[in-house]
Amino acid sequence: MNTVIAGGGVAGLEALLALRAMAPNDIRLTLIAPDPEFSYRPLAVAEPFGLGHAHSVPLSRFAAAAAAELIVDAVVGVDDAAREVRLRDSGSHPFEALIVAPGGRAVAGVKGATTWWPGGDADSYGGMLRDIDQGYAKRIAIVVPPGAVWPLPAYELALMTAGEARAMGQSDVEVTVVTPEREPLTLFGERAAAALTDELGAAGVGLKTGAVAHAAAGGGLTLEPTGERLDVQRVFAIPRIVGPALDGLPCDEEGFILAGDDGRVEGAEQTWAAGDGIVSPIKFGGLATHQARVAATEIARLAGVIVADPGEPVLHGRLLTGRGSRRLRGRGDAEGAPLWWPQGKIAGEYLPAWLAQHGVVSPASSPPTDDEGVAVERPVRALKAPEYQYLFELGREFRTDDPAIAALGRRMREAQSR
């Protein structure tokens, strides 16, 4: 079966390795990705602090391991009926089965804020840390925008900034997290939210929940819906994620691909989707790999291979609380800094094992003991609770200004009116 995987990120590579393992002799694989390398960031939140760095791995190594053809090009459209993907630079490519895993796109979610994300410009935050050290920055806000986000880095950044400020002797620095969530990490469950609230309080980090932040005239932030003014000197925000808005695939108003629980794209016969580019309650590497395995399982069965059911996608890991200041104590020593285990934030069956086996990363550390933090085991269906619906509607109300998504919205409304 001629199977194409579009995307060289976490979901795409998990699907590639899974399909080769599930159907070693029954599937011909092609990997199509716009960049020739995969970037893996095991502790990306540490980069602004001079610690941690990205590992870049040529996609050719993954393709060779999976006996797959590699095409470095961007998929710009899909025609499921004609069984072909359209490429930016090299025409089209046929398929009998397709997994689309293009990922999401990071865009600014808060006007007037500096947007920081793992994979972004570490120097921008490093400059702010130098300002703290020299006494120029005393009031810092770290903002979670409305819409689709992975909120954990905002809390890690706030805790580590507060710890570093104290270590610099700047005891009067105020760090505040602003989030539309009613509780921090509310989708992780009540115990995780309560534990993180305690952790922020112990570190002296302020918290404004149920709030959407906007730049205020004259500086600082205005918080909706209360209208409260937050007097801060520096504002950093994690990005809002928007979908790929691929031509030919159904998607919502922010470009996220519509797919069923089995990963099959709505209305398609031979196209599946996985990862941050599909509609889902939260953007997380561990969920992306599970979605990829679900899609790979469906295709392997289509090829006549008997494979086990991968089960329901689950947000799985441990929130590591109770670790004091969480400052990064020295170069190469990030002890106590991360909030989440596993630190790489990718819990998969195939990709993490491949990275360890090929020396890209160290083998996974031992799991934390039961008394270290709070275990999180949340099925995706549990994430689709009233809180998720509230955050979803909030995201619709405060739409992104990304021009590609605005154009998508116009096209969708025109199609609906016709």
Buried (B, 14 or more C-beta within 10 A) or exposed (E): BBBBBBBBBBBBBBBBBBBBBBBEEBBEBBBBBBEEBBBBBBBBBBBBBBBBEBBEBEBBBBBEBBEBEBBBBBBBBBBBEEBBBBBEEEEEBEBBBBBBBBBBBBBBBBEBBBBBBBEBBBEEBBBBBEBBBEEEBBBBBBBBBBBBBBBBBBBBBBBBBBBBBBEBEBEEBBBBBBBBBEBBBBBBBEEBBBBBBEBBEBBBBBBBBBBBBBBBEEEBBBBBEEEEBBEBBBBBBBBBBBBBBBBBBBBBBBBBBBBEEEBBBBEBEBBBBBBBBBBBBBBBBBBBBBBBBBBBBBBBBBBEBEBEEBEEBBBBBBBBBEBEBBBBBEEEEBEBBBBBBBBBBBBBBBBBBBBEEEEBBEEBEEEBEEEBBBBBEBEBEBBBBEBBEBBBEBBEEBBBEBEBBEEBBEEBEEEEEE
